[in-house]
Amino acid sequence: MTDLQSPLRYLPHMQSPELLRMGLSPMPTEAWTEPDEDALLFHRHKLQQRQRLGDRVWRALPESVPAQMETAQLLAAHLQHDYPALYTRQGPLLQCAGGAVEVPLESSSEPLWNSSLWVADDLTLMEQRGDEYILTAASLCSPSHWLLEEKFGRSMSAIHELIPGFDAALGPKVERFFSHLRVAHPVVRHNWSLQAGNALCARAGDEIPGAAEALYYRSERQSLRRLPQTGAIVFTIRVYLHPLTALEAVPGAIPQLLAAIDACPPALYEYKGFARLERALAALRGGSAG
C-alpha cells in the first residue's frame, strides 16, 4: 500500500487516551464524509480487495437492499451538494475525485458496494431485528481487529464480544444509543491504534518481513446516521494512517501515546496488538527518552 497523503488531522489519543469509550459528538450532515486527495487510492484499494478477498470484504443480506439504496441516494446527494468540485454527475455516472474516476450512480444488485467506491470510507448497515441491531450489509475493505466473515449477520453485542471489557464498559450504552439515535442528530467518534506497516487490510498470512519495525498510527473517524425511510443506521469508517514519525512534530504526541499504551489494561493491551509491537515500542521509548 502506498502511503496515504492526507495530513495529520486527528490524534484522538491526545484528547481521550482511553481505548474503551463512546466519545460521541454531534455531526453536521454536510460533514458526513471528508473527501480528500486519498480518494483515488481508496477506490483502487477497494477494487483490489474485492478481487482478492471476495465476500470477505463485501456481504449483504437480501432484505438489506432498501436500506442500501437509501444510503446510496443520500450519499450521492451529499457528495454533489457539499463537494461539487470533487463530485459531478455525468448522465448515469458520478465523476469522483475531481473526475479521476467514474462510478455508476445506481446499482440494482449491490447499491452499498457501488456507493462505497465513491468515497474513502468503509460503509456498513445496522438494522433492527427484534430488540437488537444486526449487521445486514457491509463494504469493509480497511478493517482493524475484526473479520467480516465472523461478524456478518450478528448483533452489536456479538460483534464486540471479543473486546475485553466491552460488555461491562460500553455494552448497555451502545444498545441504548442505537435505540435512541435520531435522523436529525447524526454523530461522529474517533478511535486510535498502532499497527506494523502501512497495509489498510492485513489478514493472517499477509505479514511483511521487517514491517514490525515500521510503526504506523491509525486513527478512524466513524460516523453513525439513521436513515429517514428505512430506519437503518449507516456506520461509516474512514481510516487515516500515518508513519509514527509524523507524530514527532506534534508536541507531546509521542509521550502521551506511550502513556496511553502503558495505561491499557493487560487483556486489552493484548487484543489491540501492542504485545506484538513491543520491540518497536521499546525503540520508540528509547528515542523519546533521548
N, C-alpha and C positions, 0 to 999 in steps of 0.2 A: 504494500500500500504506500503510495506517495504521501509524504507529509501534507496534512491539510494546511491551508493558507490563512484560515480565519485568525484574527488577532486574539490575544489572550483576553477573553471577555469576562469569564466567570471564574471565581475562586471561592466556591461555596464553603470550603473548609475554614476560611478566614472569618466568615460570618457565623457559621454554625458547624463546629467541628464534630458534633455527634453524628454518627452514621445512621442511627435509627431515629428518624424524626420525620414528621409530615412536612413541616415548613412551607405551608401553602400561602400564596399571595394572590390577590386579585389580578386578573389579566385582561387588559383591553382586547376586544375582539380583533382590532387591527394589528395586534402583536401576536396573533395566533402562531405564526411561523416567523423565522428570521432568515430569509433568503440572503445568500452572500456569494462570494467568489468560489466557494466549495461545492456549489450545487451540481456542477457538471461531474466532479469527482464522485459524488454520492450517486448520481444517476448511473454512471458506469459501474460503480461498485455493486449496486443492487442488481443490475443485469448479470454481472459476473457471478454473484452469489446464487441467484436463481438458477443459472445454468449449472453451477457446481453442486448445489445442495437441494434444489427442487423444493419439495414440500417441507423441508426443514427450515425454510425461511418464509414460506407463504402457505397459509392454510385458511380455509373459511368453511363454516357450516352453511348449507344451502339456505337456511332460514335467515341468514345474516345479510342477504342481498339487498333488501330495502334500506337497511342502515348503511351498507356500503355505498349505495347510490346516493343517499342523502349526504354522506360525508364528502363524496366526490363533488357534488353540486355546490356545497357550502365552501369547500376548499378552492374550487375553481373561481368562484365569485370573489373570495377573499384575495387571492393572488392577483387577479386582474384589477381589482379596485385599489388595493393597498400597495401593490408593487408594479405599477403599469410600465415602468422602464424595464422590468425583467420578464414580465408575462403579458403576452398579447395573443389574441385569438386570430387564427387564420383558417376560416372555414371550420372543418371538423377537428382541427389540430390546435393545441396550445403550445405556442413557442415559449420555451423556458430558458432561463439563464441568459436573458438578453438575446434570444434567437439562436443560441448554440445548439439546441436540441429541440425537436418537435415530438410531442406525445399526443395521442388521441385524447380528445376531451371526454369521450364516452367509451365504456366497455361494458357490454351486457353480461359477460361471464365473470370478470374479475375487476369490478369497479374500484375496490380498495387498493389492490396491487397496482393497477394502472395509475391511480392518482398519487400513489407513493412515489412514482417515478418523476413527478413534478418537483418534489422537494427533497431536502436532505434528511428530513425526519423519517423515522420509522413510524408506522401508523397501526394502531390496534383498536379493536372494538370490544367493549364490555356491554353485555345485555342482560337484563334481569330475567331470571328464571326462578319463579317462586320467591323465596326470601334471599336469594343470592344473585350476585352478578358473575356471569360466565364469560370467559374469553371466547368469542364466537368468530373472530376474523383477525388476522394479523399479517402485516408485511414487516418482518423483523429481520433485517439484514445486518444490524450492528449491535448484537446483544452483548451483555456483560457477563452475568453469572448464571444465566439460565438458558435452557434449550426449548425451543418452541414445541418440538415433538413431545416433550414431557409435560408441558403446561397447557397445551391447547385443549379447549373444551372444559377446563376446570374452573373452579370458583376462585375468588380472590384469596380466601384463606388457604386453599390448597396450593395455589401458585406460590405463596410465600412461606409455606410450611417448613422449608429447609433453612430459612434465615434465622439464625439463633437470636432468640429474644423478641422476634416479631410479634408472636401471639400476645405476649404479656404487654409489650410497649405500644404496639400500633394496631393490632388486630381489630378490636372493637371500634377504635377511632375511624379506621378506614371504612369499615362496613357502614358506620353511621354517616360518614361523609358522603359515600356513594348514594345512599338513600336520600340525602338532603341536597345534593348538587342541583342548582337551578340553571335553566337555559341562559338566563341573563347574567350569570355570575361565573364565567369560566375562571380557572385558576392555573397558576404555574408554580412549579417547585424545582429545586436543583439538588443534585447529589454529586458525589465525587468518589473516585477510587484511583488506584495506581495499577499499571499493567506493564508487562515486559514487552517491548516492541510496539510498533505502531499499527498493528492489524486491527481493523474495525470489527472483523468477525474471525475470532480464533477459536477453533474447536480442537478436541483431542486429536493428536496426530499432526497438527499444524505448527508445532513448535519449531522455531528457527534457532539454530545454534548461535550462541552468543547474544541472543536477544535479551536474556535476563540481565545483562549488564546495562542495557539501554532502557531506563525507566521513562514512562510517559504518564502524564497527568490527564486523567479522563474525567471530564465533567459532563453531566447530562442535564439538559433543560427539558423538563417534562411538563406537558400541559394536559389538562382534563377539561372537557367541554361536553355538555349534554346537548344532544340533537333535539330540535324542537318537535319534529314529526314522529320519529320512531322512539324517542326517549333513550336511545343507546348513548353510551358515554365513549367519546373518542379520546384515546390516550396517545399523545404524540411524544416521541423521544428523539431529541436532537443531540447528537454526540459532538463534543468538542475535545480534540485530542492534541496535546502539546508535549514536546520534549520537556522533561522535568527541569532542564537547564533554563527554560524560558521563565520559570518562576524566580530565578535568581535576581532578576531585575526589579522584582516587587519587594519592597522592604518588609521583612517579617514572614514572607510566604513560606520559605523552607522551614524555619524553626517552628512555625505554627503547624505545618504539615506533620513534622516529626512528633510534635506534642500530641496531635490528634491520633496518630497511629499508636503511640505509647499508651494513650488512654483507652484504646479499644479493648473491650472485654475479650478474653482468650478465644472463646468459641467464634466470635465474630471476626477476630483477627485472622483466624484460620480460614473462615468462609470467604473473606474478602481477598484471600491470596497473599496477604502480607508475609506469611511464613515462607512462601516460595521466593520472595524477593529480599530475604534478609541479607544476603551478601551485598547486593546493590545498595540496600538501605544503610548497611554498615559503612560503605564507602561514602554515601551521602552524609552520614553523621560526621565522619572524619573531615570531609570538606567543609561542612557547616561549622564545626568546631574551630577549623582553621581560619 
